[in-house]
Amino acid sequence: MLGDSLTDLTRWHELIPGVAIKNRGISGDTTQGVLNRLDPIVSGKPLALFLLIGTNDIPWYVFTSDQTILKRYEAILKRFKEESPETKIFVQSILPRELRYKPRVLKLNEKLKLLAKQYGCTYVELFPHFSNKSGGMRRDISNDHLHLKAEGYQIWVEVIQPYLDELVVQQKALLKAKAQQTG
């Protein structure tokens, strides 16, 4: 799990028991921050990567253009494709924030979806599960229009659980095949 505070602020091993998960979230991180710390993550050649980053690039006090955010995302995906091609990458949509950010977040998510397809990654649409009818963050799962409460994390797990289940099945099949080759 790679991202910012949304990733960092949970104990994934408690929410998804029995699955080896490394939490590579850092509160306040941006797309540039992920790029800067990618070396040990890529060289670890993880089985899978669930990427959720970009919300901290959006506010006026940091403001990064959409073009720059997407360039950085592309650099992340390209790096994995070149150096760890076996890693299954799941590009997760940016979550809703305050309503004023809705148009920009939706526009970025559409482009992230295309980028994921271009690089052979799986796009995971989280946004509608967390947005209210107007397109802002649901009040029942967030206290600040950005960070999630326990109920929000439970929704996130429910959305990604089918992907995790598939990864576990694939990993078991891989281990069985390796055991048969050496056995």
SVG drawing of the C-alpha trace seen along z (x, -y; Angstrom):
<svg xmlns="http://www.w3.org/2000/svg" viewBox="-27 -28 43 62">
<polyline fill="none" stroke="black" stroke-width="0.4" points="0.0,0.0 1.7,-3.2 0.4,-6.7 -0.1,-9.5 -1.9,-9.8 -5.0,-8.0 -2.7,-4.9 -0.5,-5.7 -3.2,-6.1 -4.4,-2.6 -3.2,0.8 -3.8,2.8 -2.6,6.0 -5.6,5.7 -8.1,4.9 -6.8,7.6 -5.6,10.4 -3.6,13.2 -2.2,11.1 1.3,9.8 1.0,6.1 3.6,3.4 2.2,-0.1 4.3,-2.6 2.1,-5.5 3.5,-8.8 1.3,-11.5 1.4,-14.7 3.1,-12.9 2.7,-14.0 3.3,-12.4 6.9,-13.9 7.4,-12.4 6.5,-9.0 8.8,-9.4 11.6,-10.4 11.3,-7.3 10.5,-4.7 14.0,-3.0 13.5,-0.5 9.9,0.2 10.7,1.0 13.8,3.0 11.7,5.1 9.7,6.3 6.4,6.6 3.8,9.0 1.3,6.1 1.2,2.4 -2.0,0.5 -1.2,-3.2 -3.3,-6.1 -1.5,-9.4 -2.3,-12.9 -4.7,-14.5 -2.0,-16.5 -0.9,-17.9 -4.3,-19.6 -4.8,-22.3 -3.8,-25.9 -0.9,-26.0 0.9,-23.2 -0.8,-23.4 0.6,-21.1 -0.8,-21.2 -2.8,-18.2 -0.2,-17.8 2.6,-17.5 0.6,-15.1 -0.1,-12.9 3.6,-13.0 4.7,-11.9 2.1,-9.1 3.4,-8.0 7.0,-8.0 5.9,-5.8 4.1,-3.3 6.9,-3.3 9.5,-2.6 7.6,0.4 7.0,1.7 10.7,1.4 12.3,2.6 9.6,4.8 7.4,6.0 5.8,8.8 4.4,6.4 0.6,6.1 -0.3,2.5 -3.6,1.2 -4.1,-2.6 -6.7,-3.7 -8.8,-6.8 -8.2,-9.9 -10.9,-10.1 -13.4,-13.0 -12.5,-16.0 -14.5,-19.2 -17.0,-19.8 -15.0,-22.6 -12.4,-20.0 -14.8,-17.7 -14.3,-18.8 -10.6,-18.6 -10.5,-15.3 -13.0,-13.7 -10.9,-15.1 -7.7,-13.6 -9.4,-10.3 -10.5,-10.0 -6.9,-10.6 -5.5,-8.2 -7.9,-5.6 -6.5,-6.0 -2.9,-6.0 -3.6,-2.8 -4.9,-1.2 -1.9,-2.4 0.5,-0.8 -1.5,2.5 -2.5,1.7 -5.9,2.3 -7.8,-0.9 -9.8,-0.8 -12.7,-3.2 -12.9,-4.3 -14.4,-7.8 -18.2,-6.9 -17.9,-4.7 -16.7,-7.7 -18.6,-10.6 -22.0,-12.1 -24.7,-12.9 -23.0,-16.3 -19.6,-14.7 -17.9,-15.8 -16.5,-13.4 -19.3,-11.7 -19.7,-13.1 -20.4,-9.8 -16.9,-8.4 -14.8,-11.5 -14.5,-14.3 -12.5,-16.7 -13.6,-16.1 -10.4,-14.3 -9.2,-11.6 -11.2,-8.5 -12.8,-7.2 -12.9,-3.4 -16.1,-3.1 -14.3,-4.6 -11.4,-2.2 -13.9,0.7 -15.4,-0.5 -12.0,-0.7 -11.2,2.9 -14.5,4.1 -13.7,2.5 -10.2,3.9 -11.0,7.3 -11.8,9.1 -8.4,8.0 -6.7,9.2 -8.5,12.5 -7.3,13.0 -3.7,12.1 -3.8,14.7 -5.1,17.4 -2.4,16.5 0.3,16.5 -0.7,20.0 -0.7,21.3 2.8,19.8 4.1,21.4 2.6,24.7 4.2,24.7 7.6,23.8 7.3,26.6 6.5,29.1 9.5,27.9 11.9,28.4 10.2,31.4"/>
</svg>
